[in-house]
Amino acid sequence: MDETPAGLIAENLLKAKEIALKDSRVPEQLKNYLQKALDVALGLEPYLDAMATSKRKSSPDRSPGGAGGTETRVSLQDEHSSGSLNGKLINQEDKIVAHLCQIFRMFVHMIRARKILLIGKLKGYSILAIAEELPDDGKIFACAEAPYLGANSQEALDYSSDGKKISMRVGPMADTLEALHAEDEHFDIIFIDADQRNAVNYYGFVMDNHLLRMNGVICVENTLMKGQVYLENTSDENVLAVRKLNTVINSDPRVQQVILPVKSGLSIVQRSRAPLDAMIESKVLKDDVFWGYNKCSILDRLRLDGKVAYVTGGGQGIGRAFAHALGEAGAKVAVVDLVLAKAEAVVCELRLKGIKSIALRADVSKPEDVQRVVDTIVSRWGTIHIACNNAGINMNSASEDTSLEEWDKTFNVNLRGLFLCCQAAGRIMLNQGYGKIINTASMASLIVPHPQKQLAYNTSKAGVVKLTQTLGTEWIDRGVNVNCISPGIVDTPLIRSKDLQPLVRRWLADIPAGRLAQVTDLQAAIVYLASEASDYMTGHNLVIEGGQSLW
């Protein structure tokens, strides 16, 4: 059995049952209750292990002599940090660490951690598993008093693609923490192993020297110490040290704590905002810059939770990227496209991410289609907060050869359709006193792209910018911001065709960035313009073209 509170309960129940079975004086009813309690205690840990997803992304084993296709985790898990333990205890320890490791990975994912501090002994595969969850520029500082990774574990870390995120710091813990403080390091998550005599000092140093970011989390392991911390009669110095740590954290007005009865106990510690105000030195200016506007950090101000958005031309390309960006930021998204099947395909993608979305077909050049889309969204979700008018077309031809049909078709979609959408959505936004309209223009509104000839397109996009500027000044004092984005040449499957390669090479020569735009280059801009972070911006043309319009 695992040496956890649940495991020890099961062990004592089992002994009690054995005694009861040997004593004929014990009532049958008491034996039955003992068996039921034992069943619950014995079944808890195996069930938790079975229900904890253990599969992770696979990576080839690049250690010397390793067989291709083997996960790095497997080779690391076979390395034990202590050869003095018998096989049974090592296996139990591995199960506990693996379970906690999965919890840690989820914490890393949930708070989008980039920098982590580990104080105490963690096995190599556990550190690597956490590193896998970090972004490419993430960093783990793993600190211990003495080397504890086996040679093979360290070698595997060196050969893993995620090993570069891990910095091992070996030496007296106090010196290591002082060094990190001197290096001005701050962490999103700090893991502390409570099974260390000086853990309370490490916690105190972390808090007193602000190593934890304001919105960071401290995870303290082993805070139940096999259930002994809450037993009255105990003289074990390790247990008393953990009990003291729990008490110190619980009485610290700077934080709030909860202890999860997971394995040997896991404490989650987070800063308390309310008492922080009283503890900050009076010379610190505690205004909206310090606390965040409306008590929201800058990243929180970019959130779109509870907002309703639509994206025209959302079935592919830039519109699809905009739909994903708005949805990932928290908005409900109506994907509008001339081809319903394309809109439905994007909605399928969004729903896989848990984003509320609907697909709508519309020809934005037709007033009745635009009004139907707006009415459908309002009927479904109550209002519209964000209008992303992105639908557009481009038909290249020399100016002397541009037909009136091509001119009208281009303007009907690019400018007439955009105006109809702005007007229909704008009426709702003006009525509610809030709204964000983002139109897709083009760098063709600033320069004449060449060598292609596209008179109708260039002129229509210049019209989009002037329409945006006009509406932006008319509606800002009524709570509606109108802005536009001017992308450069975007890399699409069509551009990759063999026939267009000479043209692409010419474009690249005119772009200081040396590459075409990706749709993902535009996603942050749409979220910014859709969020409250851009409340003072209106009538602006946000140009994202790698510097092409500057040459």
C-alpha positions as CSV (number, residue, x, y, z in Angstrom):
1,M,0.0,0.0,0.0
2,D,1.1,3.6,-0.6
3,E,2.4,5.4,2.4
4,T,-0.2,8.2,2.1
5,P,-3.0,9.0,4.5
6,A,-5.4,6.8,2.5
7,G,-2.8,4.0,2.4
8,L,-2.2,4.1,6.1
9,I,-6.0,4.2,6.8
10,A,-6.3,1.1,4.6
11,E,-3.4,-0.6,6.4
12,N,-4.9,0.0,9.9
13,L,-8.4,-1.1,8.7
14,L,-6.9,-4.3,7.3
15,K,-5.3,-5.0,10.7
16,A,-8.5,-4.3,12.5
17,K,-10.4,-6.6,10.2
18,E,-7.9,-9.4,10.8
19,I,-8.4,-9.0,14.5
20,A,-12.2,-8.9,14.2
21,L,-12.3,-12.0,12.1
22,K,-10.3,-13.9,14.7
23,D,-12.6,-12.8,17.6
24,S,-16.0,-14.5,17.7
25,R,-17.3,-11.9,20.1
26,V,-17.1,-9.1,17.4
27,P,-20.7,-8.5,16.0
28,E,-21.1,-9.4,12.3
29,Q,-22.5,-6.0,11.7
30,L,-19.2,-4.4,12.9
31,K,-17.2,-6.7,10.6
32,N,-19.4,-5.6,7.6
33,Y,-18.8,-2.0,8.4
34,L,-15.0,-2.6,8.6
35,Q,-15.1,-4.3,5.3
36,K,-17.0,-1.4,3.6
37,A,-14.5,1.1,5.1
38,L,-11.6,-1.0,3.9
39,D,-13.1,-1.3,0.4
40,V,-13.3,2.5,0.2
41,A,-9.8,3.0,1.5
42,L,-8.2,0.3,-0.7
43,G,-10.0,1.5,-3.8
44,L,-9.2,5.2,-3.6
45,E,-5.6,5.3,-4.6
46,P,-5.9,2.8,-7.5
47,Y,-8.9,4.6,-8.8
48,L,-7.1,8.0,-8.7
49,D,-4.1,6.4,-10.5
50,A,-6.4,4.8,-13.1
51,M,-8.3,8.1,-13.7
52,A,-5.2,10.3,-14.0
53,T,-4.2,10.5,-17.7
54,S,-0.6,9.4,-18.0
55,K,-0.1,9.6,-21.8
56,R,2.0,12.5,-23.0
57,K,3.4,13.6,-26.2
58,S,5.9,11.2,-27.6
59,S,9.4,12.3,-28.4
60,P,12.1,10.1,-29.9
61,D,14.7,8.7,-27.5
62,R,17.8,10.6,-28.6
63,S,20.0,9.3,-25.9
64,P,23.1,7.4,-27.0
65,G,22.2,3.9,-28.1
66,G,18.5,4.6,-27.6
67,A,15.9,2.9,-29.9
68,G,14.0,5.3,-32.1
69,G,10.4,6.0,-31.1
70,T,10.9,5.4,-27.4
71,E,9.6,8.2,-25.1
72,T,12.2,10.1,-23.2
73,R,10.0,9.8,-20.2
74,V,10.3,6.0,-20.1
75,S,14.1,6.0,-20.0
76,L,14.0,8.6,-17.3
77,Q,11.3,6.9,-15.2
78,D,13.5,3.8,-15.0
79,E,16.2,5.9,-13.3
80,H,15.7,6.1,-9.5
81,S,17.1,8.9,-7.5
82,S,18.0,6.7,-4.6
83,G,19.4,3.2,-4.9
84,S,19.0,2.6,-1.2
85,L,15.3,2.0,-1.4
86,N,13.9,-1.4,-2.0
87,G,12.0,-2.1,-5.2
88,K,8.5,-1.9,-3.6
89,L,9.1,1.5,-2.0
90,I,10.6,2.9,-5.2
91,N,7.6,1.8,-7.2
92,Q,5.2,3.4,-4.7
93,E,7.3,6.6,-4.8
94,D,7.2,6.6,-8.6
95,K,3.4,6.3,-8.6
96,I,3.1,9.2,-6.2
97,V,5.5,11.4,-8.1
98,A,3.9,10.6,-11.4
99,H,0.5,11.5,-10.1
100,L,1.7,14.8,-8.7
101,C,3.6,15.4,-11.9
102,Q,0.4,15.3,-13.9
103,I,-1.2,17.8,-11.5
104,F,1.8,20.1,-11.8
105,R,1.6,19.9,-15.6
106,M,-2.1,21.0,-15.4
107,F,-1.2,23.9,-13.2
108,V,1.5,25.0,-15.7
109,H,-1.0,24.8,-18.5
110,M,-3.8,26.6,-16.5
111,I,-1.8,29.6,-15.5
112,R,0.3,29.7,-18.7
113,A,3.5,29.6,-16.6
114,R,6.7,30.5,-18.3
115,K,9.2,30.4,-15.4
116,I,9.2,27.8,-12.6
117,L,11.3,27.2,-9.5
118,L,11.7,23.8,-8.0
119,I,13.0,23.7,-4.4
120,G,13.8,20.1,-3.3
121,K,14.3,16.8,-4.8
122,L,12.3,15.9,-7.9
123,K,13.1,13.0,-10.2
124,G,14.5,13.7,-13.7
125,Y,11.5,12.4,-15.5
126,S,9.2,14.6,-13.4
127,I,11.2,17.8,-14.2
128,L,11.3,16.9,-17.9
129,A,7.5,16.2,-17.9
130,I,6.9,19.7,-16.5
131,A,9.3,21.2,-19.0
132,E,7.4,19.7,-21.8
133,E,4.3,21.8,-20.8
134,L,6.3,25.0,-21.0
135,P,6.6,27.2,-24.1
136,D,9.9,27.1,-26.0
137,D,11.2,30.1,-24.1
138,G,10.1,28.7,-20.7
139,K,12.6,28.0,-18.0
140,I,12.8,25.7,-15.0
141,F,15.3,26.3,-12.2
142,A,15.7,23.0,-10.3
143,C,17.5,23.5,-7.0
144,A,18.8,20.9,-4.6
145,E,21.5,20.7,-1.8
146,A,23.3,17.9,-3.6
147,P,23.3,16.1,-7.0
148,Y,20.5,13.7,-7.2
149,L,20.0,12.8,-10.8
150,G,21.6,9.6,-12.0
151,A,24.1,9.9,-14.8
152,N,21.7,8.4,-17.3
153,S,18.9,10.8,-16.2
154,Q,21.2,13.8,-16.7
155,E,22.3,12.4,-20.0
156,A,18.7,12.0,-21.1
157,L,17.9,15.6,-20.1
158,D,20.8,16.8,-22.1
159,Y,19.5,14.9,-25.2
160,S,15.8,15.8,-24.8
161,S,14.5,18.8,-26.9
162,D,12.9,20.1,-23.7
163,G,16.1,19.6,-21.6
164,K,17.4,23.0,-22.7
165,K,14.6,24.6,-20.6
166,I,16.0,23.1,-17.4
167,S,18.7,24.8,-15.3
168,M,20.1,22.6,-12.5
169,R,21.3,24.6,-9.4
170,V,23.2,22.4,-6.9
171,G,24.5,23.7,-3.6
172,P,23.3,25.1,-0.3
173,M,19.7,26.1,-0.8
174,A,20.1,29.5,0.9
175,D,22.9,30.4,-1.4
176,T,21.0,29.4,-4.4
177,L,17.9,31.4,-3.4
178,E,20.2,34.4,-2.7
179,A,21.7,34.1,-6.2
180,L,18.3,33.9,-7.9
181,H,17.2,37.0,-6.0
182,A,20.4,38.8,-7.0
183,E,19.7,37.8,-10.6
184,D,16.3,39.4,-10.2
185,E,14.4,36.2,-11.1
186,H,10.6,36.0,-10.6
187,F,8.5,32.9,-11.0
188,D,5.0,31.9,-12.0
189,I,5.0,28.7,-10.1
190,I,7.3,27.7,-7.2
191,F,7.3,24.1,-6.0
192,I,8.6,23.4,-2.5
193,D,9.1,19.9,-1.0
194,A,7.8,20.2,2.6
195,D,9.9,17.2,3.6
196,Q,12.9,19.4,4.2
197,R,13.9,20.7,7.6
198,N,14.4,24.3,6.3
199,A,11.3,24.4,4.1
200,V,9.7,27.1,6.2
201,N,12.8,29.3,5.7
202,Y,12.7,28.7,1.9
203,Y,9.0,29.8,1.9
204,G,9.9,32.9,4.0
205,F,12.7,33.8,1.6
206,V,10.5,33.4,-1.5
207,M,7.7,35.7,0.0
208,D,10.0,38.2,1.7
209,N,12.1,38.8,-1.5
210,H,9.2,38.7,-4.0
211,L,10.4,35.7,-6.0
212,L,6.8,34.9,-6.6
213,R,5.0,37.0,-9.3
214,M,1.9,38.8,-8.1
215,N,-0.4,36.3,-9.8
216,G,1.9,33.3,-9.2
217,V,1.2,30.1,-7.3
218,I,3.3,28.2,-4.7
219,C,2.8,24.4,-4.6
220,V,4.0,22.7,-1.5
221,E,4.3,18.9,-1.6
222,N,4.1,16.4,1.3
223,T,2.2,18.7,3.5
224,L,0.2,15.9,5.1
225,M,3.2,13.7,5.9
226,K,1.4,10.4,5.8
227,G,-1.4,11.9,7.9
228,Q,0.8,12.5,10.9
229,V,0.7,16.3,10.8
230,Y,-2.8,16.4,12.2
231,L,-2.2,13.7,14.9
232,E,-1.9,15.0,18.4
233,N,0.9,12.8,19.7
234,T,3.9,13.0,17.5
235,S,7.5,13.8,18.2
236,D,9.0,13.2,14.7
237,E,11.1,16.3,13.9
238,N,10.2,16.1,10.2
239,V,6.5,15.9,10.9
240,L,6.8,18.9,13.3
241,A,8.7,20.9,10.7
242,V,5.9,20.3,8.1
243,R,3.2,21.1,10.7
244,K,5.1,24.4,11.4
245,L,5.3,25.2,7.7
246,N,1.6,24.6,7.2
247,T,0.8,26.9,10.2
248,V,3.2,29.6,9.1
249,I,1.6,29.7,5.6
250,N,-1.9,29.6,7.0
251,S,-1.2,32.6,9.3
252,D,0.6,34.6,6.6
253,P,-1.8,37.5,5.7
254,R,0.0,37.8,2.3
255,V,-1.4,34.5,1.0
256,Q,-4.3,32.2,1.1
257,Q,-3.8,28.4,1.3
258,V,-5.7,25.2,0.6
259,I,-4.4,21.7,1.3
260,L,-5.5,19.0,-1.2
261,P,-5.5,15.5,0.2
262,V,-3.7,14.2,-2.9
263,K,-1.2,11.4,-2.1
264,S,1.0,12.8,0.7
265,G,-0.7,16.2,0.6
266,L,-0.4,19.2,-1.8
267,S,-0.8,22.8,-0.6
268,I,-1.8,25.4,-3.1
269,V,-0.7,28.9,-2.0
270,Q,-1.8,32.1,-3.8
271,R,-1.3,35.8,-2.9
272,S,-4.2,37.5,-1.1
273,R,-4.8,40.8,-2.8
274,A,-6.8,42.6,0.0
275,P,-4.2,42.7,2.8
276,L,-1.4,43.4,0.2
277,D,-2.5,47.0,0.1
278,A,-1.8,47.6,3.8
279,M,1.6,45.9,3.7
280,I,3.1,47.8,0.7
281,E,5.4,50.7,1.7
282,S,3.6,54.0,1.6
283,K,6.0,55.4,-1.0
284,V,4.5,53.0,-3.6
285,L,1.9,54.7,-5.7
286,K,-1.1,52.3,-5.5
287,D,-3.1,53.5,-8.6
288,D,-4.5,51.9,-11.7
289,V,-1.0,51.3,-13.1
290,F,-0.1,49.3,-10.0
291,W,-3.3,47.4,-9.5
292,G,-4.5,47.4,-13.1
293,Y,-7.4,49.3,-14.5
294,N,-10.6,48.1,-12.9
295,K,-8.3,45.7,-10.9
296,C,-7.4,43.8,-14.1
297,S,-3.9,43.1,-15.3
298,I,-3.0,44.0,-18.8
299,L,-3.5,40.4,-20.0
300,D,-6.9,40.2,-18.3
301,R,-7.9,43.4,-20.1
302,L,-7.3,41.7,-23.4
303,R,-9.8,38.9,-22.4
304,L,-13.1,38.9,-24.3
305,D,-15.1,36.7,-21.9
306,G,-18.8,37.2,-22.3
307,K,-18.5,39.1,-25.5
308,V,-20.3,38.3,-28.7
309,A,-18.4,38.6,-32.0
310,Y,-18.9,37.9,-35.7
311,V,-16.4,37.5,-38.5
312,T,-17.3,37.9,-42.1
313,G,-15.2,35.9,-44.6
314,G,-14.5,33.7,-41.6
315,G,-14.5,30.4,-43.5
316,Q,-10.8,30.6,-44.5
317,G,-7.6,32.5,-44.4
318,I,-7.4,35.7,-42.4
319,G,-11.1,35.4,-41.3
320,R,-10.5,31.9,-39.9
321,A,-7.5,33.1,-37.9
322,F,-9.6,36.0,-36.6
323,A,-12.4,33.7,-35.5
324,H,-9.9,31.4,-33.6
325,A,-8.2,34.4,-31.9
326,L,-11.5,36.0,-30.8
327,G,-12.8,32.7,-29.5
328,E,-9.5,31.8,-27.7
329,A,-9.8,35.2,-25.9
330,G,-13.2,34.2,-24.6
331,A,-15.7,35.5,-27.1
332,K,-18.7,33.7,-28.6
333,V,-18.1,33.8,-32.4
334,A,-20.5,33.7,-35.4
335,V,-18.5,32.6,-38.4
336,V,-20.0,34.2,-41.5
337,D,-19.1,33.2,-45.1
338,L,-20.5,33.2,-48.6
339,V,-20.0,29.4,-48.6
340,L,-21.8,27.8,-45.6
341,A,-19.7,24.6,-45.6
342,K,-16.5,26.7,-45.1
343,A,-18.1,28.5,-42.1
344,E,-19.3,25.2,-40.7
345,A,-15.8,23.7,-40.9
346,V,-14.4,26.5,-38.9
347,V,-17.2,26.2,-36.3
348,C,-16.3,22.6,-36.0
349,E,-12.7,23.6,-35.1
350,L,-13.8,26.2,-32.6
351,R,-16.1,23.8,-30.8
352,L,-13.3,21.4,-30.4
353,K,-11.7,24.1,-28.4
354,G,-14.8,24.6,-26.3
355,I,-15.6,27.9,-28.1
356,K,-19.3,28.7,-28.5
357,S,-19.9,29.4,-32.2
358,I,-22.4,29.3,-35.0
359,A,-22.0,29.2,-38.8
360,L,-24.0,31.6,-41.0
361,R,-24.2,32.1,-44.7
362,A,-24.3,35.6,-46.2
363,D,-23.5,37.7,-49.2
364,V,-22.4,40.9,-47.5
365,S,-23.2,43.0,-50.5
366,K,-26.9,42.2,-50.0
367,P,-28.6,44.3,-47.2
368,E,-31.1,41.6,-46.5
369,D,-28.4,39.0,-45.9
370,V,-26.5,41.4,-43.6
371,Q,-29.6,42.2,-41.6
372,R,-30.5,38.5,-41.3
373,V,-27.0,37.7,-39.9
374,V,-27.3,40.5,-37.3
375,D,-30.8,39.5,-36.3
376,T,-29.8,35.8,-36.0
377,I,-26.8,36.6,-33.7
378,V,-28.9,38.9,-31.5
379,S,-31.7,36.3,-31.3
380,R,-29.1,33.6,-30.3
381,W,-26.8,35.5,-28.0
382,G,-28.7,38.8,-27.1
383,T,-26.4,41.4,-28.7
384,I,-23.2,42.0,-30.7
385,H,-20.1,43.5,-29.0
386,I,-17.5,42.9,-31.7
387,A,-18.0,43.2,-35.5
388,C,-15.1,41.9,-37.6
389,N,-15.8,42.9,-41.2
390,N,-13.2,40.9,-43.1
391,A,-15.0,39.7,-46.3
392,G,-13.3,40.8,-49.5
393,I,-12.3,39.9,-53.0
394,N,-9.5,40.8,-55.4
395,M,-9.5,40.5,-59.2
396,N,-6.3,41.7,-60.9
397,S,-6.4,43.5,-64.2
398,A,-4.7,46.4,-65.9
399,S,-6.6,49.7,-65.3
400,E,-7.3,50.1,-69.0
401,D,-8.8,46.6,-69.1
402,T,-10.8,46.8,-65.8
403,S,-14.4,46.3,-66.7
404,L,-17.3,48.0,-65.0
405,E,-18.5,44.6,-63.8
406,E,-15.2,43.9,-62.1
407,W,-15.2,47.3,-60.5
408,D,-18.7,47.0,-59.2
409,K,-18.2,43.4,-58.0
410,T,-15.1,44.5,-56.1
411,F,-16.7,47.5,-54.5
412,N,-20.0,45.7,-53.7
413,V,-18.1,43.3,-51.5
414,N,-15.1,45.3,-50.2
415,L,-16.8,48.6,-49.6
416,R,-20.6,48.4,-49.9
417,G,-20.7,45.2,-48.0
418,L,-18.4,46.5,-45.3
419,F,-20.5,49.7,-45.0
420,L,-23.7,47.6,-44.6
421,C,-22.1,45.5,-41.9
422,C,-20.8,48.5,-40.0
423,Q,-24.2,50.2,-40.2
424,A,-26.3,47.2,-39.1
425,A,-23.9,46.2,-36.2
426,G,-23.3,49.9,-35.4
427,R,-27.0,50.5,-34.7
428,I,-27.0,47.8,-32.0
429,M,-23.8,49.0,-30.5
430,L,-24.8,52.6,-30.4
431,N,-28.1,51.6,-28.7
432,Q,-26.2,49.7,-26.0
433,G,-23.4,52.3,-25.7
434,Y,-20.6,49.9,-26.4
435,G,-19.0,48.1,-29.4
436,K,-15.9,47.4,-31.3
437,I,-15.8,47.4,-35.1
438,I,-12.7,46.1,-36.8
439,N,-12.5,46.3,-40.6
440,T,-10.0,44.6,-42.8
441,A,-8.3,47.1,-45.1
442,S,-4.9,46.5,-46.8
443,M,-1.5,48.0,-47.2
444,A,-2.8,48.6,-50.7
445,S,-4.5,51.6,-49.1
446,L,-1.1,53.1,-48.4
447,I,1.0,52.1,-51.4
448,V,0.4,50.7,-54.9
449,P,1.5,47.1,-54.7
450,H,3.4,45.9,-57.7
451,P,4.0,44.5,-60.2
452,Q,0.5,43.1,-60.1
453,K,-2.2,45.5,-61.3
454,Q,-5.3,45.8,-59.1
455,L,-7.0,49.2,-59.5
456,A,-10.4,48.3,-58.1
457,Y,-9.0,46.5,-55.1
458,N,-6.5,49.3,-54.2
459,T,-9.2,51.9,-54.4
460,S,-11.8,49.9,-52.5
461,K,-9.4,49.3,-49.6
462,A,-8.5,53.0,-49.5
463,G,-12.2,53.6,-49.2
464,V,-12.3,51.1,-46.2
465,V,-9.7,53.3,-44.4
466,K,-11.6,56.5,-45.0
467,L,-14.9,54.9,-44.0
468,T,-13.2,53.6,-40.8
469,Q,-11.8,57.1,-40.0
470,T,-15.2,58.7,-40.5
471,L,-17.2,56.3,-38.4
472,G,-14.4,56.2,-35.8
473,T,-14.8,60.0,-35.2
474,E,-18.6,60.0,-35.3
475,W,-19.2,57.1,-32.9
476,I,-16.4,57.2,-30.3
477,D,-18.2,59.5,-27.9
478,R,-21.2,57.1,-28.0
479,G,-19.0,54.1,-26.9
480,V,-18.3,52.6,-30.3
481,N,-14.7,52.3,-31.5
482,V,-14.1,51.7,-35.2
483,N,-10.6,50.7,-36.4
484,C,-9.1,48.8,-39.3
485,I,-6.2,46.4,-39.9
486,S,-4.1,46.7,-43.0
487,P,-2.2,43.4,-43.6
488,G,0.6,43.0,-46.0
489,I,0.8,40.1,-48.5
490,V,-0.4,37.0,-46.7
491,D,1.1,33.6,-47.3
492,T,-1.8,31.4,-48.6
493,P,-1.9,28.1,-50.5
494,L,-2.7,30.0,-53.7
495,I,0.5,32.1,-53.4
496,R,2.5,28.9,-53.1
497,S,1.5,27.8,-56.6
498,K,4.4,27.3,-59.0
499,D,3.1,30.0,-61.4
500,L,3.3,32.7,-58.8
501,Q,6.8,31.9,-57.5
502,P,8.5,34.6,-59.6
503,L,6.0,37.2,-58.3
504,V,6.6,36.0,-54.7
505,R,10.3,36.5,-55.1
506,R,9.7,40.1,-56.3
507,W,7.4,40.8,-53.3
508,L,10.0,39.4,-50.9
509,A,12.6,41.8,-52.3
510,D,10.3,44.7,-51.3
511,I,9.6,43.5,-47.7
512,P,12.2,44.5,-45.0
513,A,11.0,41.5,-42.9
514,G,12.2,39.2,-45.7
515,R,9.0,37.0,-45.6
516,L,5.3,37.1,-46.3
517,A,2.8,37.6,-43.5
518,Q,1.3,34.6,-41.8
519,V,-2.4,34.8,-40.7
520,T,-1.1,34.2,-37.1
521,D,0.8,37.5,-37.4
522,L,-2.6,39.3,-37.4
523,Q,-4.3,37.5,-34.5
524,A,-3.0,39.6,-31.6
525,A,-4.1,42.8,-33.4
526,I,-7.7,41.7,-33.7
527,V,-7.8,40.7,-30.0
528,Y,-6.4,44.1,-29.0
529,L,-8.8,46.1,-31.1
530,A,-11.7,44.0,-29.9
531,S,-10.8,44.4,-26.2
532,E,-11.2,47.2,-23.6
533,A,-7.4,47.7,-23.8
534,S,-8.0,49.7,-27.0
535,D,-10.9,51.9,-25.7
536,Y,-9.0,55.1,-26.5
537,M,-8.2,54.1,-30.1
538,T,-10.5,54.9,-32.9
539,G,-10.3,55.6,-36.6
540,H,-6.9,54.0,-36.7
541,N,-5.4,52.0,-39.5
542,L,-3.2,49.4,-37.9
543,V,-0.6,48.4,-40.5
544,I,1.0,44.9,-40.3
545,E,3.1,44.4,-43.4
546,G,6.7,43.6,-42.3
547,G,7.7,47.2,-43.3
548,Q,6.7,46.9,-47.0
549,S,5.0,50.2,-47.1
550,L,8.2,51.9,-45.8
551,W,10.2,51.1,-48.9
